[in-house]
Amino acid sequence: MAEEELQIEESGGKSKKMMIIIIAAVVILGGGAAYFFLFSGSDASVPEQTETVAGEGPAQAAPKANLGTALYVAMPRPFVFNVPGSGRDRLVQIKVQLMVRGSDNEEMAKSHIPLIEGTLLQVFSNSSADDLVTEAGKITLREDALSEVQRVMNEISGSNVVEQVLFTGFVMQ
């Protein structure tokens, strides 16, 4: 009986050792794979391609490239308004976010949210339900909103603070 207990303990010890070896191998291989994926990026820089126009030399880079990262300023509440339609008036709810470049423009947009809200509501209320039913009408509304917000912000700050007006929610009943 003592020999049976001894044999059982020995086989249990071998399986524990095997399990530890397997776990150690997996950890080492996982660490090696993580190191490879994190640090194997190429250090060689990609040469910039410049376009040349006949007789003009290199083309100028897009002015928006160095303005900063894109940041999004959400309007604090959705716009809810009535629009006239051919059959009946409709209730529209639009959630809006503004895309700006750089933290300075973000702060400028945040500090003038009431002005931007008033401008957007004025543009939105000038639309009709028949226009807002179509995708082209929504695009036109978004472009009109952008041009008006840029005009108002240009008067205040002297620059186009807002790059895009984005509709994140659009419901019409």
C-alpha positions, -999 to 999 in steps of 0.1 A, spaced: 0 0 0 29 23 8 43 16 -26 10 25 -44 9 59 -26 45 65 -36 38 57 -73 8 80 -74 27 109 -59 56 104 -84 32 104 -114 15 136 -101 49 153 -97 58 144 -133 26 159 -147 31 191 -126 66 195 -140 54 189 -175 26 215 -170 51 241 -157 74 234 -187 45 239 -212 33 271 -195 69 285 -195 73 277 -232 40 294 -240 50 325 -220 84 326 -237 70 322 -272 42 347 -265 68 372 -252 90 367 -283 60 371 -306 50 403 -288 85 417 -290 86 409 -327 53 426 -335 61 457 -314 96 463 -325 99 450 -360 87 481 -377 109 494 -405 130 524 -395 135 534 -431 116 565 -439 94 566 -470 106 593 -494 79 619 -500 66 620 -535 62 654 -550 41 661 -580 53 685 -606 32 706 -629 46 714 -663 70 743 -658 61 750 -622 83 728 -599 70 708 -569 33 713 -561 24 728 -527 13 704 -500 -23 706 -489 -27 734 -463 -48 711 -441 -20 686 -436 -1 705 -408 -30 721 -390 -32 695 -362 -52 665 -353 -89 663 -359 -110 669 -328 -147 667 -325 -168 691 -305 -203 677 -298 -232 701 -295 -246 697 -259 -281 689 -270 -298 678 -303 -316 704 -325 -353 698 -325 -374 720 -349 -404 719 -372 -402 722 -410 -430 727 -434 -438 699 -459 -461 695 -488 -486 673 -469 -479 684 -433 -453 699 -410 -426 675 -398 -406 674 -366 -369 670 -371 -342 661 -346 -305 664 -356 -275 656 -334 -244 675 -346 -207 674 -340 -182 698 -353 -148 687 -366 -120 711 -358 -82 709 -362 -60 715 -332 -67 723 -296 -69 761 -301 -98 757 -326 -114 732 -302 -113 757 -274 -126 785 -297 -155 763 -308 -164 753 -272 -164 789 -260 -188 799 -288 -212 770 -286 -243 793 -281 -234 813 -312 -229 781 -332 -261 766 -320 -281 797 -330 -265 798 -364 -272 761 -370 -308 764 -358 -313 793 -382 -300 773 -411 -319 742 -401 -352 760 -398 -349 775 -433 -352 740 -448 -383 721 -459 -394 686 -452 -394 677 -489 -357 686 -492 -347 667 -460 -363 634 -472 -336 630 -498 -300 623 -493 -290 652 -516 -311 675 -494 -293 664 -462 -260 669 -479 -270 704 -490 -282 712 -455 -249 701 -440 -229 722 -465 -251 752 -459 -246 747 -421 -209 745 -426 -206 777 -447 -227 797 -422 -208 784 -392 -175 792 -409 -188 827 -419 -198 835 -383 -166 820 -367 -146 839 -393 -162 872 -382 -154 864 -345 -119 848 -347 -106 857 -381 -102 821 -392 -123 791 -402 -124 773 -369 -148 745 -380 -137 722 -408 -168 700 -410 -203 699 -396 -213 662 -390 -248 649 -385 -245 620 -360 -282 616 -357 -310 625 -380 -347 617 -372 -377 631 -391 -413 623 -380 
